[in-house]
Amino acid sequence: MEFILSRSQYKYNLIVFVLVLSISYAVKKYFLISGFASFIVFFGGAALYIVYGYGALAKKSASFRFLYSFFPVLLLFVYAGVVSLFGEFDFVSIVFHLSMGLEGGIPENSAKYIFRFALSYLGVVVAFWFLINKGHRFLALDRTLFVPLLLINPLVWSVGSFFIGNPYDDRLLKAYSAPDHLQLLVTTKKNMIIIYAESTERTFGEIAGGDKIFTELKELAASGLEVKGLAQAKNTGWSMAGFVASQCGVPLQPHGLLSGNMFDKQQTFFAGIVCLSDLLKKNDYHVEFLNGADHGFAGMTTFLNSHQFDQTYGVHNIEAPSDYRNDWGHYDDTVFEHAQNRVRLLNQSGKPYVMSVATIAAHFPSGHPTRSCEQAFPNNKLPQILFSVKCTGYEINRFIKTLRHEGLLENTVVVIVSDHLMMKNDYEEQLNQKQRLNYFAVIGDNNRPQLLERHAAMFDVFPTLLDLLGFSLPDGQAGLGVSLLSENKTLFEQYGAGKINDQIGGDRLLARKIWAERPAF
């Protein structure tokens, strides 16, 4: 202990203090451990220094030595930072969002997290660099840890799997059923409203207090057809991915680095395949999309322009008070009020329509409950993220009741689906103790109350929507999906989620097809 207490050692001790504190912060955020547990990590590191550092520090600095560990440690901090923000690391998602744009979509508190992780990383590398230039044991530790630090990092394996795939594996491509020539068989065309409930997974109804949190959505599901078993397939775990999987029948396969795109903006989006809106336009439907966000985020504008949407509404063309905005744009009550007005006008036109509406209230990490919800539940004591999930159900329920009261849901099917499972949030541990499933319910059009249990993925929603509208589906198939109203087995039911997710991760041929720069029709 003498070398620890010695005045001549104080600067070394200060450096080690910075090193251990920086590592403790990253460990705490990554593993979501308590402050007490992080103190244990801190004192454990200090004890290791006492045992390992004795006699390791030289009185004079050695010649400049390069820190081998700076790069693998950087990758570890990047991985821990992403997990701290989002709950899991998805390299495909990161590449996609960098490629397609981040306008209007910076996650809440991200600047704070990035700054803290950058500061802790600098603390580690500067402190460790100082120590390797002072002690032979630290130098040996640096050289020894270089390869193991790379090998234990899930980021390295994720990036590797992104680039290393089987270019000849055509199983997904063969499973893809092109919907180009599907026929609409009904004489009276149905309208459809598709509501994408941001992060509002079915699992919230099963955790402690779930009956209160999910009251409105359980009420809606009980009044129509509910599907239990909609799992999250690979490359469908963020908003844009869930949206296009349900509208086009394929996961959002990576594009960008693999195609030589090098992060330039796409001119087209899924131009190689036919999506829901393409089929609807071919059958003389009016197609709209509404949400409260900036459509520059994640390539939404490019997708909507590539697939023949007639009208689109977002943060720039929906009116709302300037003092009533959240980090993403408009609140859900503003968006649903605009959607109600659009439904009234579309019903007056007499032309069949399909409208997609996306919410934002339950966006991680804390959510954005509306003023309408706060007025409806003035004594609410739920934590904000849980209240935001409840608020999503309340706003959807209120929207549907308003339309029904005005007689605007005749010959209209309302589909409610969560776009993906919720990312990083304070209730992740409780959610992970359950089978995590997306919410999917169909209301209206004289659907009798029914619960279907199917093992399915978001790309199975696509043929289900077509089936509900009255399209003919050979073997119930469209895209990679199978209609959940048919008796045919989905890919998950045939082969299991693990095998299909492995095929999605290694696929190159289907990805090449869906991103082909050519007109869909």
C-alpha positions in Angstrom: 0.0 0.0 0.0 3.0 2.3 0.4 3.2 3.2 -3.3 -0.5 4.1 -3.2 -0.1 6.5 -0.3 3.1 8.0 -1.4 3.0 11.6 -2.4 5.2 10.9 -5.4 2.5 8.5 -6.7 -0.4 10.9 -6.5 -0.6 11.8 -10.2 -0.5 8.0 -11.1 -3.3 7.4 -8.6 -5.3 10.2 -10.1 -4.8 8.7 -13.6 -6.0 5.3 -12.3 -9.0 7.0 -10.6 -10.0 8.5 -14.0 -9.4 5.2 -15.8 -11.5 3.1 -13.3 -14.3 5.8 -13.1 -14.6 5.9 -16.9 -14.8 2.2 -17.2 -17.4 2.0 -14.3 -19.6 4.5 -16.1 -19.7 2.5 -19.3 -20.3 -0.8 -17.4 -23.1 0.8 -15.4 -24.9 2.1 -18.5 -24.4 -1.0 -20.6 -25.6 -3.5 -17.9 -28.1 -1.1 -16.3 -26.6 -1.9 -12.9 -27.4 0.2 -9.8 -25.2 2.9 -8.4 -24.1 0.5 -5.6 -23.1 -2.2 -8.1 -21.1 0.4 -10.1 -19.2 1.3 -6.9 -18.3 -2.4 -6.5 -16.9 -2.3 -10.1 -15.0 0.9 -9.2 -13.4 -0.5 -6.1 -12.7 -3.8 -7.8 -10.7 -1.9 -10.4 -8.9 0.1 -7.7 -8.0 -3.2 -5.9 -6.7 -4.7 -9.1 -4.5 -1.6 -9.5 -3.2 -2.0 -6.0 -2.3 -5.7 -6.7 -1.2 -5.3 -10.3 0.3 -1.8 -10.2 2.8 -2.3 -7.4 6.3 -2.0 -8.9 4.9 -1.5 -12.4 5.5 2.2 -12.7 8.9 3.6 -13.6 10.3 6.8 -12.2 11.0 8.1 -15.7 8.8 8.0 -18.7 9.7 5.6 -21.4 10.0 6.6 -25.0 6.6 7.2 -26.7 4.6 4.0 -27.0 1.6 3.6 -29.2 -1.6 2.4 -27.4 -2.8 -0.6 -29.3 -6.0 -0.8 -27.3 -7.4 2.5 -28.4 -9.2 1.1 -31.3 -10.8 -2.1 -29.7 -11.7 0.0 -26.7 -13.3 2.6 -29.0 -15.4 -0.1 -30.6 -16.5 -1.4 -27.2 -17.6 2.1 -26.1 -19.5 2.6 -29.4 -21.3 -0.7 -28.8 -22.0 0.1 -25.2 -23.2 3.6 -26.1 -25.6 2.3 -28.8 -27.0 -0.3 -26.4 -27.4 2.3 -23.7 -29.5 4.4 -26.1 -31.5 1.8 -28.1 -31.4 -1.4 -26.0 -29.7 -3.5 -28.7 -27.1 -3.1 -31.4 -28.3 -3.4 -35.0 -25.6 -2.5 -37.5 -28.1 -2.8 -40.4 -30.3 -0.2 -38.8 -27.4 2.2 -38.3 -26.2 1.8 -41.9 -29.8 2.4 -43.1 -30.4 5.5 -41.1 -27.1 7.0 -42.1 -27.8 6.2 -45.7 -31.4 7.5 -45.8 -31.2 10.6 -43.6 -31.8 11.6 -40.0 -33.7 14.8 -40.5 -36.1 15.5 -37.6 -35.2 12.2 -35.9 -32.5 12.6 -33.3 -33.4 10.4 -30.3 -34.2 12.3 -27.1 -31.2 12.9 -24.8 -28.8 11.5 -27.4 -26.4 14.4 -27.2 -26.1 13.9 -23.4 -25.4 10.2 -23.8 -22.9 10.7 -26.7 -21.0 13.4 -24.7 -20.8 11.2 -21.6 -19.6 8.1 -23.5 -17.1 10.2 -25.5 -15.8 11.7 -22.2 -15.5 8.3 -20.5 -13.7 6.9 -23.6 -11.2 9.7 -23.5 -10.7 9.1 -19.8 -9.9 5.4 -20.5 -7.5 5.9 -23.4 -5.6 8.9 -22.1 -5.2 7.3 -18.6 -4.2 3.9 -20.1 -1.8 5.5 -22.6 -0.1 7.4 -19.7 0.2 4.1 -17.7 1.8 2.1 -20.6 4.4 4.8 -20.9 5.2 4.4 -17.2 4.9 0.8 -16.5 6.0 -2.5 -18.2 3.1 -4.4 -16.8 0.5 -2.0 -18.3 2.4 -2.1 -21.6 2.2 -5.9 -21.6 -1.5 -5.7 -20.7 -2.2 -3.4 -23.6 -0.5 -5.7 -26.1 -2.2 -8.8 -24.7 -5.7 -7.4 -24.7 -5.7 -6.1 -28.3 -7.1 -9.2 -29.9 -9.4 -10.4 -27.1 -11.0 -7.0 -26.9 -11.9 -7.3 -30.6 -13.1 -10.8 -30.3 -15.5 -10.3 -27.4 -17.1 -7.3 -29.0 -20.6 -8.0 -30.5 -20.1 -5.0 -32.7 -17.2 -6.7 -34.5 -19.3 -9.8 -35.1 -22.3 -7.8 -36.2 -20.2 -5.8 -38.7 -18.6 -9.0 -39.9 -21.9 -10.7 -40.5 -23.1 -7.7 -42.5 -20.3 -8.1 -45.0 -19.8 -11.8 -44.9 -22.9 -13.4 -46.4 -23.5 -16.2 -48.9 -24.0 -14.4 -52.3 -25.5 -17.6 -53.7 -28.1 -18.4 -51.0 -31.4 -18.0 -52.8 -33.8 -19.4 -50.2 -35.4 -16.0 -49.4 -35.5 -15.1 -53.1 -37.3 -18.3 -53.9 -39.7 -17.8 -51.0 -40.6 -14.4 -52.3 -44.0 -14.4 -54.1 -44.3 -11.3 -56.3 -47.7 -9.7 -55.9 -47.5 -7.9 -59.3 -50.5 -9.6 -60.9 -52.9 -10.1 -57.9 -56.5 -9.4 -58.7 -59.1 -7.5 -56.6 -62.1 -9.8 -56.7 -64.7 -7.8 -54.7 -67.4 -5.8 -56.5 -67.6 -3.2 -53.7 -64.2 -1.9 -52.8 -63.5 -1.6 -49.1 -61.8 1.4 -47.4 -59.0 0.7 -45.0 -57.3 2.7 -42.2 -54.0 1.3 -41.0 -52.8 2.7 -37.7 -49.1 2.1 -36.8 -48.9 2.3 -33.0 -45.3 3.4 -32.2 -43.6 0.8 -30.0 -46.9 -0.3 -28.5 -46.2 -3.9 -28.3 -48.8 -6.4 -27.0 -46.4 -7.4 -24.2 -47.3 -4.2 -22.2 -50.7 -5.7 -21.5 -49.0 -8.6 -19.6 -46.6 -6.9 -17.3 -47.5 -5.6 -13.8 -50.3 -3.1 -14.2 -50.9 -4.2 -17.8 -54.7 -4.1 -17.5 -54.6 -0.4 -16.7 -51.9 0.4 -19.2 -53.5 -1.5 -22.1 -57.2 -1.0 -21.2 -58.1 0.8 -24.4 -56.2 -1.5 -26.7 -57.6 -4.6 -25.1 -61.1 -3.1 -25.5 -60.4 -2.6 -29.2 -59.0 -6.1 -29.7 -61.9 -7.7 -28.0 -64.3 -5.9 -30.4 -62.8 -7.5 -33.5 -60.1 -9.8 -34.7 -56.9 -10.0 -32.7 -53.8 -11.9 -33.8 -51.5 -13.1 -31.0 -48.0 -14.3 -32.1 -46.7 -11.5 -34.3 -43.0 -11.7 -33.4 -40.2 -9.3 -34.6 -38.1 -10.7 -37.4 -34.6 -9.5 -38.2 -34.5 -6.2 -40.0 -38.0 -5.2 -39.0 -37.1 -3.8 -35.6 -37.4 0.0 -36.2 -40.2 2.2 -37.5 -39.4 2.4 -41.1 -38.5 -1.3 -41.2 -41.8 -2.3 -39.6 -43.7 0.0 -42.0 -42.2 -1.3 -45.2 -42.4 -4.9 -44.0 -46.1 -4.6 -43.5 -46.6 -2.6 -46.8 -44.3 -4.6 -49.0 -43.9 -8.0 -47.5 -40.2 -8.1 -47.0 -37.8 -7.1 -44.2 -35.8 -3.9 -44.7 -32.7 -5.6 -46.2 -29.6 -3.5 -46.1 -28.5 -1.2 -48.9 -25.7 1.3 -48.9 -22.3 -0.1 -48.2 -23.0 -3.4 -49.9 -24.2 -1.8 -53.0 -21.5 0.8 -53.2 -24.0 3.5 -52.4 -21.6 5.0 -49.8 -24.3 6.8 -47.8 -25.6 9.0 -50.7 -29.4 9.6 -50.6 -31.4 7.0 -52.6 -33.3 8.2 -55.6 -35.8 5.4 -55.2 -36.9 3.1 -52.4 -37.7 -0.6 -53.0 -38.1 0.2 -56.7 -37.7 -3.5 -57.6 -40.9 -4.8 -56.0 -44.6 -4.0 -55.8 -45.9 -2.7 -52.5 -49.5 -2.2 -51.2 -49.9 1.3 -52.5 -48.8 0.2 -56.0 -51.5 -2.5 -56.1 -54.0 0.0 -54.7 -53.3 2.6 -57.4 -53.6 0.0 -60.1 -57.1 -0.7 -58.7 -58.1 3.0 -58.6 -57.7 3.6 -54.9 -56.7 6.9 -53.2 -53.7 6.3 -50.9 -52.5 8.6 -48.1 -49.9 8.6 -45.3 -50.1 10.7 -42.2 -47.8 11.2 -39.2 -46.5 14.1 -37.2 -42.8 13.7 -38.0 -40.4 15.0 -40.7 -40.6 12.7 -43.7 -36.9 13.3 -44.4 -36.1 10.9 -41.6 -35.1 7.4 -42.6 -36.1 7.8 -46.3 -39.8 8.1 -45.8 -40.2 10.8 -48.5 -38.3 8.6 -51.0 -40.5 5.6 -50.2 -43.7 7.5 -50.5 -42.6 9.1 -53.8 -41.5 5.7 -55.1 -44.8 4.0 -54.4 -47.5 6.3 -55.7 -49.0 7.8 -52.5 -51.5 10.5 -53.5 -51.3 12.6 -50.4 -48.8 12.7 -47.5 -49.0 14.8 -44.3 -46.2 15.4 -41.8 -44.8 18.0 -39.6 -44.5 20.5 -42.4 -48.1 20.5 -43.7 -50.2 19.7 -40.6 -51.2 22.8 -38.7 -50.7 23.0 -35.0 -49.9 25.6 -32.4 -46.2 26.5 -32.4 -45.9 25.8 -28.7 -47.4 22.3 -29.0 -44.6 20.2 -30.5 -42.4 17.3 -29.3 -38.9 16.3 -30.3 -40.3 14.5 -33.4 -42.9 16.9 -34.5 -46.7 17.0 -33.8 -48.4 15.1 -31.0 -50.8 12.3 -31.7 -54.0 14.2 -30.9 -53.0 16.8 -33.5 -52.3 14.0 -36.1 -55.6 12.2 -35.4 -57.6 15.4 -35.6 -56.1 16.0 -39.0 -56.8 12.3 -40.0 -60.4 12.7 -39.0 -60.8 15.7 -41.3 -59.2 13.7 -44.1 -61.5 10.8 -43.6 -64.5 13.1 -43.8 -63.3 14.5 -47.1 -62.4 11.1 -48.5 -65.9 9.8 -47.7 -67.5 12.7 -49.4 -65.4 12.0 -52.6 -66.9 8.5 -52.9 -63.6 7.0 -54.1 -62.2 4.0 -52.2 -59.2 4.9 -50.1 -56.5 3.4 -47.8 -55.0 5.7 -45.2 -51.9 4.9 -43.1 -51.5 6.8 -39.8 -48.4 6.6 -37.6 -48.3 7.6 -33.9 -45.4 8.8 -31.8 -46.6 8.9 -28.2 -44.9 5.7 -27.0 -41.5 6.4 -28.6 -38.7 5.4 -26.3 -37.2 6.2 -23.9 -39.8 8.3 -22.1 -42.7 8.8 -24.6 -44.7 11.9 -25.6 -48.2 11.8 -24.0 -50.7 14.3 -25.4 -52.5 17.1 -23.7 -55.7 15.3 -24.5 -54.5 12.3 -22.5 -53.4 14.4 -19.6 -56.8 16.1 -19.5 -58.6 12.7 -19.7 -56.5 11.2 -16.9 -55.7 14.1 -14.6 -54.9 11.9 -11.6 -52.7 9.5 -13.6 -49.8 8.2 -11.5 -48.2 5.9 -14.1 -44.5 6.5 -15.1 -44.4 8.6 -18.3 -43.4 5.8 -20.7 -46.3 3.6 -19.4 -48.7 6.5 -19.6 -47.5 7.1 -23.1 -48.4 3.6 -24.1 -51.8 4.0 -22.5 -52.1 7.4 -24.2 -51.5 5.7 -27.6 -54.4 3.3 -26.9 -56.6 6.2 -25.7 -56.0 8.3 -28.8 -56.6 5.4 -31.2 -59.8 4.4 -29.4 -61.0 8.0 -29.4 -60.2 8.4 -33.1 -62.2 5.2 -34.0 -65.1 6.1 -31.8 -65.4 9.5 -33.4 -65.4 8.1 -36.9 -67.9 5.4 -35.9 -70.2 8.0 -34.2 -70.2 10.0 -37.5 -71.0 6.9 -39.6 -67.6 7.1 -41.4 -66.6 3.5 -40.9 -69.2 1.8 -43.1 -67.5 -0.5 -45.5 -64.2 0.3 -43.8 -61.6 -1.9 -42.1 -59.4 -0.5 -39.4 -56.1 -2.3 -38.8 -54.0 -1.4 -35.7 -50.5 -2.8 -35.5 -47.5 -1.8 -33.4 -44.6 -0.9 -35.8 -42.0 -2.8 -33.7 -41.2 -3.8 -30.2 -40.2 -1.0 -27.8 -36.5 -0.2 -27.7 -34.6 1.0 -24.6 -36.9 1.8 -21.7 -37.2 1.5 -17.9 -39.4 -1.6 -18.2 -37.3 -3.6 -20.6 -36.5 -6.2 -17.9 -40.2 -6.8 -17.2 -40.9 -7.0 -20.9 -38.1 -9.5 -21.5 -39.6 -11.9 -19.0 -42.6 -12.3 -21.3 -42.9 -13.5 -24.9 -42.4 -10.2 -26.7 -45.0 -9.8 -29.4 -46.4 -6.9 -31.6 -50.0 -5.9 -31.3 -52.3 -6.6 -34.2 -56.1 -6.1 -34.3 -58.7 -5.7 -37.1 -61.8 -3.6 -36.3 -65.0 -3.1 -38.3 -66.4 -4.6 -41.5 -68.6 -6.8 -39.4 -65.7 -8.8 -38.0 -66.8 -11.0 -35.1 -64.7 -11.0 -32.0 -62.0 -13.6 -32.5 -58.4 -14.4 -31.3 -56.1 -16.0 -33.8 -52.8 -17.5 -32.5 -50.2 -17.6 -35.3 -46.4 -17.6 -35.3 -45.8 -14.8 -37.7 -43.7 -11.7 -38.5 -44.4 -8.2 -39.8 -44.0 -9.3 -43.4 -47.1 -11.5 -42.9 -49.2 -8.4 -42.3 -48.8 -7.4 -46.0 -50.8 -10.4 -47.5 -53.2 -10.1 -44.5 -54.0 -6.5 -45.5 -54.5 -7.7 -49.2 -56.7 -10.5 -48.0 -58.9 -8.1 -45.9 -59.3 -5.8 -49.0 -60.4 -8.7 -51.2 -57.4 -9.5 -53.3 -56.9 -13.1 -54.5 -53.9 -14.7 -53.0 -52.5 -18.0 -54.4 -51.7 -20.1 -51.4 -52.3 -17.0 -49.2 -48.9 -15.6 -50.2 -47.6 -12.2 -51.1 -44.0 -11.1 -50.7 -42.4 -13.3 -48.0 -45.6 -13.3 -46.0 -48.7 -15.5 -45.7 -52.1 -14.1 -44.9 -52.9 -14.8 -41.3 -56.5 -15.3 -42.3 -55.6 -18.3 -44.4 -54.7 -21.8 -43.3 -51.3 -21.8 -45.0 -48.2 -21.8 -42.7 -46.0 -18.8 -42.4 -42.3 -19.0 -42.8 -41.9 -18.8 -39.0 -44.4 -21.7 -38.6 -42.6 -23.8 -41.3 -39.0 -23.3 -40.3 -38.8 -21.4 -37.0 -37.8 -17.8 -36.3 -34.1 -18.7 -35.8 -33.6 -20.2 -39.2 -35.5 -17.5 -41.0 -33.7 -14.7 -39.2 -30.4 -16.4 -40.1 -31.5 -16.4 -43.7 -32.5 -12.7 -43.5 -29.1 -11.8 -42.0 -27.2 -13.7 -44.7 -29.3 -12.8 -47.7 -27.9 -10.9 -50.7 -30.1 -11.9 -53.6 -33.5 -10.7 -52.3 -31.9 -7.5 -51.1 -30.5 -6.9 -54.7 -34.0 -7.5 -56.1 -35.9 -5.2 -53.8 -33.4 -2.3 -54.3 -33.2 -2.6 -58.0 -33.2 0.8 -59.7 -36.1 0.1 -62.1 -39.9 0.8 -62.1 -42.0 -1.6 -60.2 -44.6 -1.8 -62.9 
